[in-house]
């Protein structure tokens, strides 16, 4: 990263006068340091443990003291507890970094701000729909990538909405005859609706996961194909971070569809092997989520708050102009927030945020010509 003198000035810095006293040396470290409070790891471990305990309590209470809990789904439930621990642990570590902490505070501060709600009452639902739900920012880059991402997003959301409550014993489907076709869906023991398994509603109820798999497979396959063919994607990709998540999604979806195929067309042939493979892939993916690329799912709401922070600042016409050319850079609160983040990170060139991208390139070029190129003869 370029030094301040290389970016913000075209002339070499003037040396300090001889009368300036030298900077005093740092005092030597002696004895023991004063306590600095709990470390980030300790706080993250405590947060993960607390969230895991709360989830276990919710599973026990929501399944009516495990009366509605299906023991065959125990591996999935255990994996969700590990998922809860990992998400809480990773999120605590993430928000402990100066930049992420400032993003978190500003984002959620704007999200729950009464003043922002009065200024733009429809901004929050619009941001949730466009930025979190339909992800319009991806459509500006590529329509095909946007469509594939939407297939994965809605497919995974549908699968999670069905799988998690069933795994925890919160949802149950019961039949008074034991074999249908009339079923009742109950949530926490309370009847929500009754349906016939042979009509459209019943078919959708029992094949929701198959629909989710049909959505996920083409979306994940597109991104996997793109990472095999696109030169820009190939350059910086890593197997465990970029390819493994896509492979896991495809394996989960394909094995889930094969379970349905086996039960309908093969009279259960190979069902046990497919069920075991499906369970292993799901459990592995759930444990992998907090420590891989899927963690951005948890981070995205904070980014929505940051977009709201910028949007409400634009409503007040607080636009910061480039100090060199006068072109708008971004909102003034956003620029000040970025400057504060650079100060938190102890980067001594935070004034660089006051210039637009074009002027930054010009200043870097001038600094190169003034300080590097002139050294060659």
GUTORVEX-844397 format. One record per residue (C-alpha): x, y, z; residue number from 0; residue in three letters. Coordinates in steps of 0.5 Angstrom, whole numbers, plus 500, padded with zeros to 3 digits. Last residue first. Example, Ala and Ser with C-alpha at 12.3 -4.5 7.8 and 13.67 -1.06 7.14 Angstrom:
east, north, up, marro, tise
527, 498, 514, 1, SER
525, 491, 516, 0, ALA
***
This chain:
east, north, up, marro, tise
538, 515, 469, 376, UNK
533, 512, 474, 375, UNK
531, 515, 480, 374, UNK
526, 520, 477, 373, UNK
522, 514, 476, 372, UNK
521, 513, 483, 371, UNK
519, 519, 487, 370, UNK
516, 525, 482, 369, UNK
514, 520, 477, 368, UNK
511, 515, 482, 367, UNK
508, 521, 486, 366, UNK
505, 524, 480, 365, UNK
502, 517, 478, 364, UNK
499, 516, 485, 363, UNK
496, 523, 485, 362, UNK
493, 522, 478, 361, UNK
490, 515, 481, 360, UNK
487, 518, 487, 359, UNK
484, 524, 483, 358, UNK
480, 518, 478, 357, UNK
478, 515, 485, 356, UNK
475, 521, 488, 355, UNK
479, 524, 493, 354, UNK
477, 526, 501, 353, UNK
479, 518, 502, 352, UNK
486, 520, 502, 351, UNK
486, 524, 508, 350, UNK
486, 517, 512, 349, UNK
494, 517, 510, 348, UNK
496, 515, 517, 347, UNK
493, 508, 517, 346, UNK
492, 506, 525, 345, UNK
487, 501, 524, 344, UNK
482, 506, 528, 343, UNK
485, 512, 524, 342, UNK
483, 508, 517, 341, UNK
476, 507, 520, 340, UNK
475, 514, 522, 339, UNK
476, 516, 515, 338, UNK
471, 511, 513, 337, UNK
466, 514, 517, 336, UNK
468, 521, 515, 335, UNK
467, 519, 508, 334, UNK
460, 516, 510, 333, UNK
458, 521, 514, 332, UNK
459, 526, 508, 331, UNK
456, 522, 503, 330, UNK
460, 520, 497, 329, UNK
465, 522, 492, 328, UNK
462, 528, 489, 327, UNK
466, 531, 483, 326, UNK
470, 538, 486, 325, UNK
477, 536, 482, 324, UNK
482, 536, 488, 323, UNK
478, 536, 494, 322, UNK
473, 531, 492, 321, UNK
466, 533, 494, 320, UNK
462, 530, 500, 319, UNK
455, 530, 499, 318, UNK
450, 531, 505, 317, UNK
444, 532, 501, 316, UNK
440, 530, 507, 315, UNK
436, 525, 503, 314, UNK
443, 523, 501, 313, UNK
445, 521, 508, 312, UNK
439, 517, 509, 311, UNK
441, 513, 503, 310, UNK
448, 512, 506, 309, UNK
446, 510, 513, 308, UNK
441, 505, 509, 307, UNK
446, 502, 505, 306, UNK
450, 501, 512, 305, UNK
444, 498, 515, 304, UNK
444, 493, 509, 303, UNK
451, 491, 510, 302, UNK
450, 489, 517, 301, UNK
444, 485, 514, 300, UNK
449, 481, 509, 299, UNK
454, 479, 515, 298, UNK
450, 473, 516, 297, UNK
450, 470, 509, 296, UNK
457, 472, 508, 295, UNK
459, 466, 512, 294, UNK
457, 462, 506, 293, UNK
464, 463, 504, 292, UNK
467, 459, 509, 291, UNK
468, 458, 517, 290, UNK
461, 460, 519, 289, UNK
458, 455, 514, 288, UNK
462, 449, 514, 287, UNK
458, 446, 520, 286, UNK
452, 446, 516, 285, UNK
455, 444, 510, 284, UNK
458, 438, 514, 283, UNK
452, 436, 517, 282, UNK
448, 437, 510, 281, UNK
453, 432, 506, 280, UNK
453, 427, 511, 279, UNK
446, 427, 512, 278, UNK
445, 426, 504, 277, UNK
450, 421, 504, 276, UNK
447, 417, 509, 275, UNK
440, 418, 506, 274, UNK
442, 415, 500, 273, UNK
445, 409, 503, 272, UNK
439, 408, 506, 271, UNK
434, 409, 500, 270, UNK
438, 404, 496, 269, UNK
432, 401, 493, 268, UNK
426, 404, 497, 267, UNK
420, 402, 492, 266, UNK
425, 404, 486, 265, UNK
420, 409, 483, 264, UNK
417, 413, 489, 263, UNK
421, 412, 495, 262, UNK
428, 412, 491, 261, UNK
426, 418, 486, 260, UNK
425, 422, 493, 259, UNK
431, 420, 496, 258, UNK
435, 421, 489, 257, UNK
432, 429, 490, 256, UNK
435, 430, 496, 255, UNK
442, 426, 494, 254, UNK
442, 431, 488, 253, UNK
440, 437, 492, 252, UNK
445, 436, 498, 251, UNK
451, 434, 493, 250, UNK
450, 440, 489, 249, UNK
450, 445, 495, 248, UNK
456, 441, 497, 247, UNK
460, 442, 490, 246, UNK
458, 450, 491, 245, UNK
461, 450, 498, 244, UNK
467, 447, 496, 243, UNK
469, 451, 490, 242, UNK
470, 458, 492, 241, UNK
473, 457, 499, 240, UNK
476, 450, 500, 239, UNK
478, 450, 492, 238, UNK
481, 457, 492, 237, UNK
479, 462, 487, 236, UNK
484, 468, 485, 235, UNK
485, 467, 478, 234, UNK
480, 462, 476, 233, UNK
474, 467, 477, 232, UNK
478, 472, 472, 231, UNK
479, 467, 467, 230, UNK
472, 464, 467, 229, UNK
471, 457, 465, 228, UNK
472, 453, 471, 227, UNK
469, 458, 476, 226, UNK
463, 459, 471, 225, UNK
461, 452, 471, 224, UNK
461, 452, 478, 223, UNK
457, 458, 478, 222, UNK
452, 456, 473, 221, UNK
452, 449, 477, 220, UNK
450, 452, 484, 219, UNK
444, 456, 480, 218, UNK
442, 450, 476, 217, UNK
442, 445, 482, 216, UNK
439, 450, 487, 215, UNK
432, 451, 484, 214, UNK
431, 444, 483, 213, UNK
433, 443, 490, 212, UNK
428, 448, 493, 211, UNK
423, 444, 490, 210, UNK
425, 438, 492, 209, UNK
425, 441, 499, 208, UNK
418, 443, 498, 207, UNK
415, 436, 496, 206, UNK
411, 434, 502, 205, UNK
408, 441, 503, 204, UNK
407, 442, 496, 203, UNK
404, 436, 494, 202, UNK
399, 437, 500, 201, UNK
397, 444, 497, 200, UNK
396, 441, 490, 199, UNK
391, 435, 492, 198, UNK
393, 428, 495, 197, UNK
396, 430, 501, 196, UNK
390, 433, 504, 195, UNK
390, 439, 508, 194, UNK
389, 441, 515, 193, UNK
392, 448, 518, 192, UNK
396, 451, 524, 191, UNK
394, 446, 530, 190, UNK
398, 447, 536, 189, UNK
403, 443, 538, 188, UNK
409, 447, 538, 187, UNK
407, 448, 530, 186, UNK
402, 443, 528, 185, UNK
401, 441, 521, 184, UNK
395, 436, 520, 183, UNK
394, 431, 515, 182, UNK
388, 427, 511, 181, UNK
391, 422, 506, 180, UNK
393, 419, 511, 179, UNK
396, 413, 513, 178, UNK
396, 414, 521, 177, UNK
388, 415, 520, 176, UNK
388, 421, 525, 175, UNK
394, 424, 521, 174, UNK
400, 428, 524, 173, UNK
405, 433, 521, 172, UNK
410, 436, 526, 171, UNK
413, 442, 526, 170, UNK
417, 445, 532, 169, UNK
421, 438, 533, 168, UNK
428, 441, 532, 167, UNK
429, 438, 525, 166, UNK
422, 440, 522, 165, UNK
423, 447, 524, 164, UNK
430, 447, 521, 163, UNK
429, 443, 515, 162, UNK
423, 447, 512, 161, UNK
425, 454, 513, 160, UNK
432, 452, 511, 159, UNK
430, 449, 505, 158, UNK
426, 455, 503, 157, UNK
432, 460, 504, 156, UNK
437, 455, 500, 155, UNK
432, 455, 494, 154, UNK
431, 463, 495, 153, UNK
438, 464, 495, 152, UNK
441, 459, 490, 151, UNK
436, 461, 485, 150, UNK
437, 468, 486, 149, UNK
445, 467, 485, 148, UNK
444, 464, 479, 147, UNK
439, 470, 476, 146, UNK
444, 475, 479, 145, UNK
450, 472, 475, 144, UNK
446, 471, 469, 143, UNK
444, 478, 469, 142, UNK
451, 481, 470, 141, UNK
454, 487, 474, 140, UNK
448, 491, 475, 139, UNK
444, 485, 477, 138, UNK
448, 483, 483, 137, UNK
447, 490, 486, 136, UNK
439, 488, 485, 135, UNK
440, 483, 491, 134, UNK
433, 481, 490, 133, UNK
432, 479, 498, 132, UNK
438, 483, 501, 131, UNK
439, 489, 497, 130, UNK
432, 490, 494, 129, UNK
427, 487, 499, 128, UNK
431, 489, 505, 127, UNK
433, 496, 502, 126, UNK
425, 497, 500, 125, UNK
423, 495, 507, 124, UNK
428, 500, 511, 123, UNK
427, 506, 506, 122, UNK
419, 506, 507, 121, UNK
419, 511, 513, 120, UNK
424, 515, 510, 119, UNK
425, 521, 514, 118, UNK
421, 519, 520, 117, UNK
425, 512, 520, 116, UNK
432, 515, 519, 115, UNK
430, 519, 526, 114, UNK
427, 513, 529, 113, UNK
434, 509, 528, 112, UNK
434, 502, 528, 111, UNK
437, 500, 521, 110, UNK
441, 507, 522, 109, UNK
444, 504, 528, 108, UNK
445, 497, 525, 107, UNK
449, 500, 520, 106, UNK
453, 505, 524, 105, UNK
455, 500, 529, 104, UNK
456, 494, 525, 103, UNK
460, 498, 520, 102, UNK
464, 501, 526, 101, UNK
465, 494, 529, 100, UNK
467, 491, 522, 99, UNK
473, 496, 521, 98, UNK
476, 496, 528, 97, UNK
476, 488, 528, 96, UNK
471, 486, 534, 95, UNK
465, 485, 529, 94, UNK
468, 479, 526, 93, UNK
471, 476, 532, 92, UNK
464, 476, 535, 91, UNK
461, 474, 528, 90, UNK
465, 468, 528, 89, UNK
464, 465, 535, 88, UNK
456, 467, 534, 87, UNK
456, 463, 527, 86, UNK
460, 457, 530, 85, UNK
456, 456, 536, 84, UNK
449, 456, 532, 83, UNK
452, 452, 527, 82, UNK
455, 447, 532, 81, UNK
448, 447, 535, 80, UNK
445, 446, 527, 79, UNK
449, 440, 527, 78, UNK
447, 437, 533, 77, UNK
440, 438, 530, 76, UNK
442, 434, 524, 75, UNK
445, 429, 527, 74, UNK
439, 428, 531, 73, UNK
434, 427, 526, 72, UNK
432, 420, 527, 71, UNK
431, 422, 534, 70, UNK
425, 425, 532, 69, UNK
423, 431, 537, 68, UNK
415, 432, 538, 67, UNK
416, 429, 545, 66, UNK
422, 432, 546, 65, UNK
420, 437, 552, 64, UNK
414, 440, 548, 63, UNK
419, 440, 541, 62, UNK
419, 448, 542, 61, UNK
421, 447, 549, 60, UNK
427, 442, 548, 59, UNK
429, 445, 541, 58, UNK
429, 452, 544, 57, UNK
433, 450, 550, 56, UNK
438, 447, 545, 55, UNK
438, 454, 542, 54, UNK
439, 458, 548, 53, UNK
445, 453, 550, 52, UNK
448, 454, 543, 51, UNK
447, 462, 543, 50, UNK
451, 462, 550, 49, UNK
457, 457, 548, 48, UNK
458, 461, 542, 47, UNK
458, 468, 545, 46, UNK
463, 465, 551, 45, UNK
467, 463, 545, 44, UNK
467, 469, 542, 43, UNK
469, 473, 548, 42, UNK
474, 468, 550, 41, UNK
477, 469, 543, 40, UNK
477, 476, 543, 39, UNK
481, 477, 549, 38, UNK
477, 478, 556, 37, UNK
480, 485, 559, 36, UNK
487, 488, 558, 35, UNK
490, 486, 565, 34, UNK
496, 491, 566, 33, UNK
502, 488, 563, 32, UNK
507, 484, 568, 31, UNK
514, 486, 570, 30, UNK
518, 491, 565, 29, UNK
517, 493, 558, 28, UNK
522, 498, 556, 27, UNK
519, 505, 555, 26, UNK
519, 507, 548, 25, UNK
524, 512, 546, 24, UNK
523, 519, 546, 23, UNK
522, 523, 539, 22, UNK
527, 527, 537, 21, UNK
527, 534, 539, 20, UNK
526, 539, 533, 19, UNK
531, 544, 533, 18, UNK
534, 541, 526, 17, UNK
528, 543, 522, 16, UNK
524, 537, 520, 15, UNK
525, 535, 513, 14, UNK
521, 537, 507, 13, UNK
517, 532, 504, 12, UNK
518, 530, 497, 11, UNK
514, 534, 492, 10, UNK
507, 531, 488, 9, UNK
504, 530, 495, 8, UNK
498, 526, 497, 7, UNK
500, 519, 494, 6, UNK
507, 518, 495, 5, UNK
508, 522, 501, 4, UNK
502, 518, 505, 3, UNK
505, 511, 503, 2, UNK
503, 507, 498, 1, UNK
500, 500, 500, 0, UNK
***
